[in-house]
Amino acid sequence: MWVCENNKYGMGTAVERASAVSEIRQKAEGYCIPNSRVDGMDVLAVRQAAAQAFDYIRKESTPYFLEIMTYRYRGHSMGDPERYRPSEEVRRWQENDPIGIYARRLLDDKIAQQDELDQLDTLVEAEVAEAVRFAENSPEPAPEALFENIYAD
């Protein structure tokens, strides 16, 4: 499965200004690759779209292209002055953050309580901190490692 995380901008240029087609998934049509697009701000919609794509791949033994529409809140890099988009656009998207949306769904549907979500946040922060420590203390991989695990049978 090919996945395109479309965050609406390539570096500092809006997709609509940089590509002949604004739906990147349409580029798969030129290769006769089945494709679809999903709202990446909805965790469950992404899960469902991915499951459908994998079912199709297993059934048809063919590639599949999934475009996941999302948004990046920060610049492309540390040196990105972000002059290409208004700050109110970023704030509007932050109100629809997928983690917050899913947390509200869990609370509203009484699947989880706020204290449980807070505990999970604490555990995740510790796990990420440990992963960062591990990465920073690990040796650099050998150059030939670039060619390992590229394809799956």
Disulfide bonds with the S-S distance in Angstrom:
none
